[in-house]
Amino acid sequence: MINLRFLRRLVRRMMTQEGRDRLSGMARRLVDDKKPAYSESELLARTEEFNRAAEAYWRSIAADPAGRSHAFNKPFSTVKDTGAILYRLGLVLNELDLGVGHIVLDFGAGSCWLSACLNRLRCRTISVEISETALSLGRELFATDSRLTADFEPVFLPYDGHRIDLPPESVDRIVCFDAFHHVPNQDAVLAELYRVLRPGGRAVFAEPGEGHAHSNQSLFESEKTGVLENDLDIREIAAKARKVGFNRVLLKPYPDPSAITVTADEYQRLIEGSRRIYPLDVLRDNLRHFYLFVLTKGEPRHDSRNPRRLQSTIDVSAESSVLRGPAGAKRTFHARIRNTGDTLWLHAIHPAGGYVGLGGHLLDDKREVLVRGYTRASLPRDVPPGKSVDLDVDVDLPEHRGRYTLQLDMVDEWIAWFEQEGSKTTEIALVVDSYPDSRAPHRLAAAIELLSPPPGAAVRPGSPLRITLRLRNTGDTAWLNEPFGEFGAVALGASLLDELGAVRSRDLARMPLPRPVAPDEAVMMDLRFPAPPIPGRFVIKLDLVDEGVCWFEHHGSPTIAIAVQTNDEVPDSLAPGTLLARIEPTIVENALQAKASTALCFHAHVTNIGNTLWLSALKPSRGYVGLGAHLRNADFETVEMDFLRVMLPRDVPPGESVDLECRFTTPREPGRYVLELDMVNEHMCWFADHGSAVVGIELKVS
């Protein structure tokens, strides 16, 4: 029965101008949906016009804060469209058959959001876009998104609408997402895409289909911006693709995600075999409006960037089945590796991964994994399926004595270990039966623990300091302690730094170990050394030194720092600070002449130019200062070390001087000699050891 009230309302509405316009539009679209928006000749004639319109469109987007936000946040820009975009994107990524390190051309990249997704999948992207403004948005996106990496060298390539500025066969994959229907010169573009694609590659397109050009949104965009909104005919696309050289055109018949939904009962009947549940008419109608098609260039080629079956055999020579030696020693084994899978192994190292090498996991005697990827060895060349390669592999024995297992496996870097794909591993026994020592160390490391508190208050310059330490050998090398100071002997050393960290003295103190120390052993030490010789704030850095080899710090071993402050008190020669002197002898013509075994005398004016009080004594005693001389021959060879000694008549504070009368007996052998004058802190040091200048006097004996 007809509802007369409803019919009257419908007639009245259609009599209005708005109703007539709506009815006219509906009729026009019913007709227009059956024909393309533009003829092919019109498209070619207006190519440059459409290209300019694309740049104007992206300029308007970039100038609008909301538009920029939409471009940067895609595909998550709107709740309404995100589900459908991600659904289609998943289909596209599946059909691209990507591999890590693949070079992917993103054609019609827009703001490069899809290029950003591919970058996160460890692909190198080339974003091709006719609009420079769109590419500038893409560059900004890559520069500001911390999840993206420049290691894969993204390229932003302007496009003139005719030729892609790339060499032939230079990209592994091509993707075009909602962009090809904007292209007026489709034949030329397909030819360019075919030219730059490598053999075995594929181009994947996700595009709207029939009726797109006449949708309300498309009509609005065309009228407002002048951009091309065109319908695609899949039969025409297939013919054009085959004409330029693509060997296959494949389509994915997936409906729009909102097209088909069934109830739980219908779903159960569907999987049980009912043919009445799935609405094929809805599917067919939906497929007209969304195309996902793939163009292939020859047969697919698979390498370790996008592998299929990763399988290998690893054969180790009999003499390499057990590797024995001291901890940390380097050993070499020989292995023959065969590619028994169906994937070409690439050998060239790439930051994205996808290259194959030999690896090994270290297991303990209970077969528990200690270190995954304990060793790695690169292949010398690419290895096709069915081919073999020989490797000589160096491996460092573990740092502690015991029996270990090295489980060898091939690894496709950043993708998988072959064992995860069902390939068998091979094992080598590692036996560590001893430790290396400090004459030929492997890893020098120590834990230095301070057991006594550092000085809490300022101390007098040069006063003695005492520190108690525990030293633990945390490396894999035994420390030898003798002979002290000789090559390979380990000692405890102290360096003096100022408060800014500058080194004032590399060897403030050196002390031998009380005994040899094996790995994991510890030893106690009392270190004695003088406080810094001048007032100020200092840092004493403690480290172990392998004499003639290195400081442990050079192996990454941690040092320990102790803060010390010295006051402005005057030190004395019992606990000296800076020992410096100026010696001025009084000699006629700077020479002494006499017969052998003759008594001679000269005078010397000595000034204390250091910061230490020189203590005087009647005879040489520890910590008391005197003037001494070494006797050297004409070749400056030492004849007698302590040829002369003159004790001070009184204590000499810093800045003061004293006159000394120096008496001695000439040598018994005639000749030309040199008296080398220096001050001496008895039983402690010569002043020259602190940088004080010595003075030479010529002595002629007849």
C-alpha positions as CSV (number, residue, x, y, z in Angstrom):
1,M,0.0,0.0,0.0
2,I,1.3,3.4,-1.0
3,N,1.8,5.9,1.8
4,L,0.0,9.0,0.3
5,R,1.3,11.4,3.0
6,F,4.9,10.4,2.3
7,L,4.3,10.8,-1.5
8,R,2.8,14.3,-1.1
9,R,5.9,15.4,1.0
10,L,8.3,14.0,-1.6
11,V,6.5,15.8,-4.5
12,R,6.5,19.1,-2.5
13,R,10.3,18.8,-1.8
14,M,11.1,18.1,-5.5
15,M,9.2,21.2,-6.5
16,T,11.7,23.4,-4.7
17,Q,14.9,24.6,-6.4
18,E,17.1,22.6,-4.0
19,G,15.2,19.5,-4.7
20,R,15.4,20.0,-8.5
21,D,19.2,20.6,-8.3
22,R,19.7,17.5,-6.2
23,L,17.7,15.4,-8.6
24,S,19.6,16.8,-11.5
25,G,22.9,16.0,-9.9
26,M,21.8,12.4,-9.1
27,A,20.9,11.9,-12.8
28,R,24.1,13.5,-14.0
29,R,26.2,11.2,-11.8
30,L,24.4,8.1,-12.9
31,V,25.4,9.0,-16.5
32,D,28.9,10.3,-15.6
33,D,29.8,7.2,-13.6
34,K,29.8,5.2,-16.8
35,K,32.3,7.4,-18.7
36,P,35.8,8.7,-17.9
37,A,36.3,12.2,-16.6
38,Y,38.8,13.1,-19.3
39,S,39.8,11.6,-22.7
40,E,43.3,10.5,-23.1
41,S,44.2,13.2,-25.5
42,E,42.8,15.8,-23.1
43,L,44.9,14.4,-20.3
44,L,48.1,14.6,-22.4
45,A,47.3,18.1,-23.6
46,R,46.8,19.3,-20.0
47,T,49.7,17.5,-18.4
48,E,51.7,20.6,-17.4
49,E,48.5,22.3,-16.1
50,F,47.7,19.4,-13.8
51,N,51.3,19.2,-12.6
52,R,51.3,22.9,-11.7
53,A,48.0,22.4,-9.9
54,A,49.6,19.7,-7.7
55,E,52.3,22.1,-6.6
56,A,49.7,24.8,-5.8
57,Y,47.7,22.2,-3.8
58,W,50.7,21.3,-1.6
59,R,51.6,24.9,-1.1
60,S,48.1,25.5,0.3
61,I,48.6,22.4,2.6
62,A,52.0,23.7,3.8
63,A,50.6,27.2,4.5
64,D,47.8,25.9,6.7
65,P,48.7,24.7,10.3
66,A,45.9,22.2,10.2
67,G,47.0,20.9,6.8
68,R,50.6,20.5,7.9
69,S,49.5,18.6,11.0
70,H,47.3,16.3,8.8
71,A,50.3,15.7,6.5
72,F,52.8,14.9,9.3
73,N,50.4,12.6,11.2
74,K,49.3,10.5,8.2
75,P,48.1,7.6,8.2
76,F,46.7,8.5,11.7
77,S,45.3,11.9,10.7
78,T,41.6,11.2,11.0
79,V,39.6,8.5,12.9
80,K,37.3,8.2,9.9
81,D,39.9,7.1,7.3
82,T,42.8,5.5,9.4
83,G,41.3,2.0,9.5
84,A,40.8,1.8,5.8
85,I,44.3,3.3,5.0
86,L,46.0,0.8,7.4
87,Y,44.0,-2.0,5.9
88,R,45.1,-1.1,2.4
89,L,48.6,-0.4,3.6
90,G,48.9,-3.9,5.1
91,L,47.9,-5.4,1.7
92,V,50.4,-3.2,-0.1
93,L,53.3,-4.1,2.2
94,N,52.5,-7.8,1.9
95,E,52.6,-7.6,-1.9
96,L,55.8,-5.5,-2.0
97,D,57.7,-8.6,-0.6
98,L,60.2,-6.3,1.0
99,G,63.7,-7.1,2.2
100,V,65.9,-5.2,4.6
101,G,68.1,-2.8,2.7
102,H,65.9,-2.8,-0.3
103,I,65.8,0.4,-2.3
104,V,62.1,1.4,-2.6
105,L,60.8,4.1,-4.9
106,D,57.8,5.8,-3.4
107,F,56.1,7.3,-6.5
108,G,53.8,10.3,-5.8
109,A,55.1,10.3,-2.2
110,G,53.3,13.5,-1.2
111,S,54.5,14.3,2.4
112,C,56.5,11.1,2.4
113,W,54.5,9.4,5.2
114,L,54.7,6.0,3.4
115,S,58.5,6.5,2.9
116,A,58.7,7.0,6.7
117,C,57.0,3.7,7.2
118,L,59.4,2.0,4.9
119,N,62.4,3.6,6.6
120,R,61.3,2.0,9.9
121,L,61.2,-1.3,8.0
122,R,64.9,-0.8,7.3
123,C,64.5,0.1,3.6
124,R,66.3,2.8,1.8
125,T,63.6,5.1,0.3
126,I,63.6,7.4,-2.8
127,S,60.6,9.7,-2.4
128,V,59.6,10.9,-5.9
129,E,57.1,13.8,-6.1
130,I,56.2,16.4,-8.6
131,S,55.7,19.0,-5.8
132,E,58.8,20.5,-4.2
133,T,56.7,21.8,-1.4
134,A,55.5,18.2,-0.6
135,L,59.1,17.0,-0.6
136,S,60.1,19.8,1.8
137,L,57.4,18.5,4.2
138,G,58.9,15.0,3.8
139,R,62.4,16.3,4.6
140,E,61.0,18.0,7.7
141,L,59.2,14.8,8.7
142,F,62.4,12.7,8.5
143,A,64.3,15.4,10.4
144,T,61.9,15.6,13.3
145,D,60.7,12.0,13.8
146,S,63.2,10.3,16.2
147,R,62.0,6.9,15.1
148,L,63.5,7.4,11.6
149,T,67.1,7.0,10.8
150,A,69.4,8.7,8.3
151,D,71.6,5.6,8.2
152,F,69.6,4.3,5.2
153,E,70.2,7.5,3.2
154,P,66.7,8.6,2.3
155,V,66.5,10.5,-1.0
156,F,63.9,13.2,-1.8
157,L,63.8,13.3,-5.6
158,P,61.9,16.1,-7.5
159,Y,60.0,14.8,-10.6
160,D,59.3,16.9,-13.7
161,G,56.2,14.9,-14.7
162,H,58.0,13.1,-17.5
163,R,61.3,11.5,-16.5
164,I,62.5,10.0,-13.2
165,D,66.1,11.1,-12.6
166,L,67.5,7.7,-11.8
167,P,69.7,5.2,-13.7
168,P,68.2,2.2,-15.3
169,E,67.5,-0.8,-13.0
170,S,68.4,1.1,-9.8
171,V,65.5,0.3,-7.5
172,D,64.3,-3.0,-6.0
173,R,60.7,-2.1,-5.4
174,I,58.2,0.6,-6.4
175,V,55.1,1.6,-4.4
176,C,52.4,4.0,-5.4
177,F,49.6,4.7,-2.9
178,D,46.6,6.7,-4.0
179,A,48.8,8.7,-6.5
180,F,48.6,7.0,-10.0
181,H,45.0,8.2,-10.6
182,H,46.5,11.8,-10.5
183,V,48.9,11.0,-13.4
184,P,47.8,12.4,-16.8
185,N,50.5,10.7,-18.9
186,Q,50.2,7.1,-17.6
187,D,52.0,5.4,-20.5
188,A,55.1,7.5,-20.1
189,V,55.2,7.1,-16.3
190,L,54.8,3.3,-16.6
191,A,57.6,3.2,-19.0
192,E,59.8,5.2,-16.6
193,L,58.9,2.9,-13.7
194,Y,59.8,-0.1,-15.7
195,R,63.1,1.4,-16.7
196,V,64.3,2.1,-13.2
197,L,63.0,-1.2,-11.7
198,R,65.6,-4.0,-11.4
199,P,64.8,-7.4,-13.0
200,G,62.9,-9.6,-10.5
201,G,61.4,-6.5,-8.9
202,R,57.8,-5.4,-8.6
203,A,55.6,-2.3,-8.5
204,V,52.6,-2.3,-6.2
205,F,49.7,0.2,-6.6
206,A,46.8,0.9,-4.4
207,E,44.3,3.1,-6.2
208,P,40.6,4.0,-6.3
209,G,38.7,2.5,-9.2
210,E,35.5,3.2,-11.1
211,G,33.5,6.3,-10.2
212,H,36.2,8.0,-8.2
213,A,36.4,11.0,-10.4
214,H,32.7,11.7,-9.9
215,S,32.5,11.3,-6.1
216,N,31.6,14.4,-4.1
217,Q,35.1,14.7,-2.6
218,S,36.8,14.4,-6.0
219,L,34.5,17.0,-7.6
220,F,35.2,19.3,-4.7
221,E,39.0,18.9,-5.0
222,S,39.0,19.3,-8.7
223,E,36.9,22.5,-8.7
224,K,38.8,24.0,-5.7
225,T,42.5,23.1,-6.6
226,G,42.5,22.0,-10.2
227,V,44.2,18.7,-9.4
228,L,43.5,15.8,-11.6
229,E,41.0,13.3,-10.2
230,N,40.6,10.5,-12.8
231,D,39.1,7.0,-13.0
232,L,41.4,4.1,-13.6
233,D,40.3,1.2,-15.9
234,I,42.2,-1.9,-14.8
235,R,42.0,-3.4,-18.3
236,E,43.6,-0.3,-19.8
237,I,46.3,-0.3,-17.0
238,A,47.1,-4.0,-17.7
239,A,47.5,-3.3,-21.4
240,K,49.7,-0.3,-20.9
241,A,51.9,-2.2,-18.4
242,R,52.4,-5.1,-20.7
243,K,53.2,-2.8,-23.5
244,V,56.1,-1.2,-21.7
245,G,57.5,-4.6,-20.6
246,F,55.9,-5.8,-17.4
247,N,55.4,-9.5,-17.7
248,R,52.5,-10.0,-15.3
249,V,49.7,-7.9,-13.9
250,L,48.4,-9.4,-10.6
251,L,45.4,-8.2,-8.5
252,K,44.4,-8.8,-4.9
253,P,40.6,-9.3,-4.6
254,Y,40.1,-7.9,-1.1
255,P,37.0,-6.0,-0.3
256,D,36.9,-2.7,1.6
257,P,37.0,-3.5,5.4
258,S,33.5,-2.1,5.9
259,A,32.0,-3.9,2.9
260,I,31.1,-7.3,4.4
261,T,30.3,-8.3,8.0
262,V,28.5,-11.5,9.0
263,T,26.9,-12.7,12.3
264,A,28.5,-15.4,14.4
265,D,25.9,-17.9,13.1
266,E,26.6,-16.9,9.5
267,Y,30.3,-17.1,10.0
268,Q,30.0,-20.7,11.4
269,R,27.8,-21.7,8.4
270,L,30.3,-20.1,6.1
271,I,33.3,-22.0,7.4
272,E,31.2,-25.2,7.3
273,G,30.8,-24.8,3.6
274,S,27.6,-22.8,3.0
275,R,27.8,-20.8,-0.2
276,R,24.8,-18.6,0.6
277,I,26.4,-16.5,3.3
278,Y,29.2,-14.6,1.6
279,P,27.6,-11.8,-0.5
280,L,29.6,-12.1,-3.7
281,D,27.6,-9.3,-5.4
282,V,28.8,-6.9,-2.6
283,L,32.4,-8.1,-3.1
284,R,32.2,-7.7,-6.9
285,D,30.7,-4.2,-6.6
286,N,33.3,-3.2,-3.9
287,L,36.2,-4.4,-6.0
288,R,35.2,-2.0,-8.8
289,H,36.0,0.9,-6.5
290,F,39.4,-0.2,-5.1
291,Y,42.3,-1.7,-7.0
292,L,45.4,-3.2,-5.6
293,F,47.5,-4.4,-8.5
294,V,51.1,-5.6,-8.9
295,L,53.3,-5.3,-11.9
296,T,56.2,-7.7,-12.1
297,K,59.4,-7.4,-14.1
298,G,60.6,-10.9,-14.7
299,E,60.7,-13.8,-12.3
300,P,61.2,-12.9,-8.6
301,R,64.7,-13.1,-7.2
302,H,65.3,-13.8,-3.5
303,D,68.4,-13.1,-1.6
304,S,69.3,-12.8,2.1
305,R,67.6,-9.4,2.3
306,N,64.2,-11.1,1.9
307,P,65.0,-14.8,2.2
308,R,62.9,-17.8,1.6
309,R,64.6,-21.0,3.0
310,L,67.8,-20.4,5.0
311,Q,69.6,-23.7,5.2
312,S,73.3,-24.6,5.5
313,T,75.8,-27.3,6.4
314,I,78.9,-26.4,8.4
315,D,81.9,-28.8,8.3
316,V,84.9,-28.2,10.6
317,S,88.2,-30.0,10.0
318,A,89.1,-32.7,12.4
319,E,92.1,-30.8,13.8
320,S,89.8,-27.8,14.6
321,S,87.2,-29.8,16.5
322,V,89.0,-29.0,19.8
323,L,90.8,-25.7,20.4
324,R,93.0,-25.5,23.5
325,G,95.2,-22.8,25.1
326,P,95.5,-20.1,27.7
327,A,92.6,-17.8,28.5
328,G,92.2,-15.1,25.9
329,A,94.5,-16.8,23.4
330,K,93.5,-16.5,19.7
331,R,92.9,-19.8,17.9
332,T,92.0,-20.4,14.3
333,F,89.7,-23.1,12.8
334,H,88.8,-24.0,9.2
335,A,85.2,-24.5,8.1
336,R,83.6,-25.4,4.8
337,I,80.1,-23.9,4.5
338,R,77.5,-25.0,1.9
339,N,74.3,-23.2,1.0
340,T,71.7,-25.9,1.0
341,G,68.7,-23.5,0.9
342,D,67.1,-21.6,-2.0
343,T,68.3,-18.1,-1.2
344,L,71.3,-16.2,-2.4
345,W,73.6,-15.2,0.5
346,L,74.9,-11.7,0.2
347,H,78.2,-11.0,1.9
348,A,78.6,-7.2,1.7
349,I,77.9,-5.5,5.1
350,H,75.0,-3.1,5.1
351,P,73.7,-1.1,8.1
352,A,70.2,-2.5,7.5
353,G,71.3,-6.1,7.7
354,G,70.4,-8.8,5.2
355,Y,73.9,-10.1,4.8
356,V,75.1,-13.6,5.8
357,G,78.0,-14.6,8.0
358,L,79.2,-17.4,10.2
359,G,78.5,-16.9,13.9
360,G,78.9,-18.8,17.1
361,H,77.3,-19.0,20.6
362,L,79.4,-19.7,23.6
363,L,78.1,-22.4,25.9
364,D,79.4,-23.5,29.3
365,D,80.1,-27.1,30.5
366,K,76.4,-27.4,31.3
367,R,75.4,-26.2,27.8
368,E,73.9,-23.0,29.1
369,V,74.4,-20.1,26.8
370,L,77.0,-17.6,28.1
371,V,77.3,-15.3,25.1
372,R,75.1,-15.2,22.0
373,G,77.0,-14.1,18.9
374,Y,80.3,-14.8,20.7
375,T,82.1,-14.8,17.3
376,R,81.4,-13.6,13.8
377,A,83.1,-14.2,10.5
378,S,82.3,-12.5,7.2
379,L,81.9,-14.4,3.9
380,P,84.5,-13.5,1.2
381,R,81.8,-13.4,-1.5
382,D,78.1,-14.0,-2.3
383,V,77.1,-17.7,-2.1
384,P,74.4,-18.9,-4.4
385,P,72.2,-22.0,-3.5
386,G,74.2,-25.2,-3.9
387,K,77.6,-23.5,-3.6
388,S,80.2,-23.7,-0.9
389,V,82.8,-21.4,0.7
390,D,85.9,-22.0,2.9
391,L,86.6,-19.9,5.9
392,D,89.5,-19.6,8.3
393,V,88.0,-18.1,11.5
394,D,89.8,-16.6,14.4
395,V,88.3,-17.1,17.9
396,D,89.4,-15.8,21.3
397,L,89.3,-18.4,24.0
398,P,87.2,-17.5,27.0
399,E,88.7,-15.6,29.9
400,H,88.5,-18.3,32.6
401,R,89.8,-21.8,32.8
402,G,87.3,-24.5,31.9
403,R,85.7,-26.4,29.1
404,Y,83.3,-24.7,26.7
405,T,81.4,-25.3,23.5
406,L,81.3,-23.0,20.5
407,Q,78.0,-23.6,18.7
408,L,78.4,-22.6,15.1
409,D,75.5,-21.3,13.0
410,M,75.0,-19.1,10.0
411,V,73.2,-15.8,10.6
412,D,71.3,-13.5,8.3
413,E,72.0,-10.2,10.1
414,W,68.9,-8.4,11.5
415,I,66.7,-11.2,10.1
416,A,67.4,-14.7,11.7
417,W,69.8,-17.3,12.8
418,F,69.6,-20.2,10.5
419,E,68.8,-22.6,13.4
420,Q,65.5,-20.7,13.8
421,E,64.7,-21.8,10.3
422,G,65.4,-25.4,11.0
423,S,69.1,-25.5,9.9
424,K,71.5,-27.7,11.9
425,T,74.4,-26.3,13.9
426,T,78.0,-27.5,14.3
427,E,80.0,-27.6,17.6
428,I,83.6,-27.0,18.5
429,A,85.1,-27.7,22.0
430,L,87.1,-24.9,23.6
431,V,89.4,-25.8,26.4
432,V,91.1,-23.1,28.6
433,D,93.9,-24.7,30.5
434,S,95.9,-21.7,31.8
435,Y,96.1,-18.0,31.9
436,P,98.3,-15.6,30.0
437,D,100.7,-13.4,32.0
438,S,101.6,-9.7,32.0
439,R,104.5,-10.2,29.7
440,A,102.0,-11.0,26.9
441,P,98.7,-9.8,28.3
442,H,95.3,-10.4,26.8
443,R,92.9,-8.3,29.0
444,L,94.3,-6.2,31.8
445,A,91.6,-5.2,34.3
446,A,91.6,-4.5,38.0
447,A,89.1,-3.5,40.7
448,I,90.9,-1.0,43.1
449,E,89.2,-0.6,46.5
450,L,90.2,2.1,48.9
451,L,90.3,0.6,52.5
452,S,91.7,3.6,54.4
453,P,90.1,7.1,54.4
454,P,91.8,9.8,52.3
455,P,93.2,12.8,54.1
456,G,90.3,14.8,55.5
457,A,92.1,18.1,56.1
458,A,94.7,20.1,54.2
459,V,98.2,18.7,54.7
460,R,101.6,20.2,54.5
461,P,103.2,20.1,51.0
462,G,105.5,17.1,50.6
463,S,104.3,15.4,53.8
464,P,104.1,11.6,53.6
465,L,100.7,10.0,52.8
466,R,99.7,6.4,53.4
467,I,96.8,4.6,51.7
468,T,95.7,1.0,52.1
469,L,94.2,-0.7,49.0
470,R,92.7,-4.0,47.9
471,L,93.5,-4.9,44.3
472,R,91.5,-7.6,42.6
473,N,92.5,-9.1,39.2
474,T,89.3,-8.9,37.2
475,G,90.9,-9.6,33.8
476,D,92.1,-12.9,32.3
477,T,95.9,-12.2,32.7
478,A,98.1,-13.2,35.6
479,W,100.1,-10.3,37.0
480,L,103.8,-10.9,37.5
481,N,105.5,-8.8,40.2
482,E,109.2,-9.1,39.4
483,P,111.7,-8.1,38.5
484,F,110.4,-4.7,39.7
485,G,110.5,-2.1,36.9
486,E,111.4,-4.6,34.2
487,F,109.3,-5.4,31.2
488,G,106.1,-7.3,32.1
489,A,106.2,-6.6,35.8
490,V,103.0,-5.2,37.3
491,A,103.2,-2.3,39.8
492,L,100.8,0.1,41.5
493,G,101.3,3.7,40.3
494,A,100.0,7.1,41.3
495,S,99.7,10.1,39.0
496,L,99.3,13.7,40.2
497,L,96.6,15.9,38.6
498,D,95.6,19.5,39.4
499,E,92.0,20.3,40.2
500,L,91.3,21.0,36.4
501,G,92.5,17.5,35.5
502,A,95.8,18.4,34.0
503,V,98.6,15.9,34.7
504,R,101.3,17.4,36.9
505,S,103.3,14.2,37.4
506,R,102.7,10.9,35.7
507,D,104.9,9.0,38.3
508,L,104.2,10.5,41.7
509,A,104.7,7.0,43.1
510,R,105.4,3.5,42.0
511,M,105.2,0.4,44.2
512,P,105.7,-3.3,43.3
513,L,103.1,-5.9,44.0
514,P,103.9,-8.1,47.1
515,R,103.4,-11.3,45.0
516,P,102.0,-12.5,41.6
517,V,98.2,-12.2,41.3
518,A,96.2,-14.7,39.2
519,P,92.8,-13.8,37.7
520,D,90.0,-13.5,40.3
521,E,92.7,-13.2,43.1
522,A,93.1,-10.1,45.3
523,V,96.1,-8.6,47.2
524,M,96.4,-5.9,49.9
525,M,98.8,-3.0,49.5
526,D,100.0,-0.1,51.6
527,L,101.0,2.7,49.3
528,R,103.3,5.5,50.6
529,F,103.9,8.7,48.6
530,P,104.5,12.3,49.3
531,A,101.8,14.9,49.2
532,P,102.0,17.4,46.3
533,P,105.0,19.7,46.8
534,I,103.1,23.0,46.5
535,P,99.9,24.5,48.1
536,G,96.6,23.8,46.3
537,R,93.9,21.3,45.5
538,F,94.9,18.1,43.7
539,V,93.7,14.7,42.6
540,I,95.9,11.6,42.9
541,K,94.9,9.0,40.4
542,L,95.7,5.4,41.2
543,D,96.2,2.7,38.5
544,L,98.2,-0.4,37.8
545,V,100.9,-0.4,35.2
546,D,102.3,-3.3,33.2
547,E,105.9,-2.0,32.8
548,G,106.9,-1.5,29.2
549,V,103.4,-2.5,28.0
550,C,100.7,0.0,29.2
551,W,98.7,1.4,32.0
552,F,95.6,-0.7,32.8
553,E,93.5,2.3,32.1
554,H,94.4,1.9,28.4
555,H,92.6,-1.5,28.5
556,G,89.5,0.2,29.9
557,S,90.2,-0.7,33.5
558,P,88.7,1.8,36.0
559,T,91.1,4.0,38.0
560,I,90.4,5.4,41.5
561,A,90.8,9.2,42.3
562,I,91.7,10.6,45.7
563,A,91.3,14.3,46.4
564,V,94.1,15.9,48.3
565,Q,94.6,19.5,49.5
566,T,97.9,21.0,50.6
567,N,98.2,24.1,52.8
568,D,100.7,26.9,52.7
569,E,103.0,25.6,55.4
570,V,106.7,25.4,54.5
571,P,107.8,21.8,54.1
572,D,111.3,20.7,55.1
573,S,113.8,18.3,53.6
574,L,112.6,15.5,55.8
575,A,109.3,15.6,53.9
576,P,110.2,17.8,51.0
577,G,108.0,19.8,48.6
578,T,109.8,21.4,45.6
579,L,113.6,21.0,45.7
580,L,115.2,23.6,43.5
581,A,118.5,25.4,43.9
582,R,120.7,28.0,42.0
583,I,124.4,27.2,42.4
584,E,127.0,29.9,41.6
585,P,130.6,28.7,42.0
586,T,133.4,31.3,42.3
587,I,136.2,30.0,39.9
588,V,138.8,32.0,38.1
589,E,138.2,31.5,34.3
590,N,135.8,28.7,35.2
591,A,138.5,26.1,35.5
592,L,140.5,24.4,38.2
593,Q,144.1,23.2,37.5
594,A,146.4,21.1,39.7
595,K,148.5,18.1,39.8
596,A,147.1,14.7,40.6
597,S,146.2,14.0,44.3
598,T,146.4,17.7,45.2
599,A,144.1,19.5,47.6
600,L,142.0,22.2,46.0
601,C,139.3,24.6,47.1
602,F,136.6,26.8,45.6
603,H,133.6,28.7,46.9
604,A,129.9,28.4,45.9
605,H,127.0,30.7,46.5
606,V,123.8,28.5,46.8
607,T,120.3,29.9,46.8
608,N,117.1,28.0,47.8
609,I,114.6,28.8,45.0
610,G,112.1,26.0,45.9
611,N,109.5,25.9,48.6
612,T,111.2,23.5,51.1
613,L,113.3,24.4,54.2
614,W,116.8,22.8,53.8
615,L,117.8,21.2,57.0
616,S,121.5,21.2,57.9
617,A,123.6,18.5,59.7
618,L,127.3,18.0,60.5
619,K,127.4,14.8,58.4
620,P,125.2,13.2,55.7
621,S,122.0,11.9,57.2
622,R,118.6,11.1,55.7
623,G,116.6,14.2,55.0
624,Y,119.4,16.7,55.4
625,V,120.7,18.8,52.5
626,G,124.3,19.3,51.2
627,L,126.2,20.2,48.1
628,G,127.5,17.3,46.1
629,A,129.4,16.7,42.9
630,H,129.7,13.9,40.4
631,L,133.1,13.4,38.7
632,R,132.9,12.8,34.9
633,N,135.6,12.4,32.3
634,A,136.1,14.4,29.1
635,D,133.5,12.1,27.4
636,F,131.1,12.9,30.2
637,E,131.3,9.3,31.5
638,T,130.8,9.0,35.2
639,V,134.1,8.4,37.1
640,E,132.8,8.8,40.6
641,M,129.2,9.5,41.6
642,D,129.8,11.0,45.1
643,F,133.1,12.7,44.5
644,L,132.3,15.7,46.7
645,R,130.1,16.4,49.6
646,V,129.7,19.7,51.6
647,M,127.1,19.9,54.3
648,L,125.2,23.1,55.1
649,P,126.4,25.3,57.9
650,R,122.8,26.2,58.9
651,D,119.2,25.6,57.8
652,V,118.3,27.5,54.6
653,P,114.7,28.6,54.2
654,P,113.2,29.2,50.7
655,G,114.5,32.4,49.2
656,E,117.7,32.5,51.2
657,S,121.3,31.8,50.2
658,V,124.4,30.3,51.8
659,D,128.1,30.4,50.9
660,L,130.0,27.1,51.0
661,E,133.7,26.4,51.0
662,C,134.3,23.3,48.9
663,R,137.5,21.3,49.5
664,F,138.5,18.2,47.6
665,T,141.5,16.2,46.3
666,T,142.1,15.9,42.6
667,P,142.0,12.5,40.9
668,R,145.2,10.4,40.8
669,E,145.0,10.0,37.1
670,P,146.0,13.0,34.9
671,G,143.4,14.2,32.5
672,R,140.5,16.6,31.8
673,Y,137.4,16.2,34.1
674,V,134.1,17.9,34.9
675,L,132.8,18.5,38.4
676,E,129.0,18.3,38.0
677,L,127.6,20.2,41.0
678,D,124.1,19.5,42.4
679,M,122.3,19.7,45.7
680,V,121.4,16.5,47.4
681,N,118.7,15.5,50.0
682,E,120.6,12.7,51.6
683,H,119.3,9.2,51.1
684,M,116.3,10.6,49.3
685,C,117.1,12.3,46.0
686,W,119.4,14.6,44.1
687,F,117.8,18.0,43.3
688,A,118.3,17.3,39.6
689,D,115.6,14.6,39.9
690,H,113.2,17.4,40.7
691,G,114.3,19.5,37.7
692,S,116.9,21.6,39.4
693,A,119.8,22.8,37.2
694,V,123.3,21.4,37.7
695,V,126.5,23.3,37.1
696,G,129.7,21.9,35.5
697,I,133.2,23.0,36.4
698,E,136.2,22.0,34.3
699,L,139.0,20.3,36.2
700,K,142.5,19.9,34.6
701,V,144.8,17.4,36.3
702,S,148.5,17.2,35.2
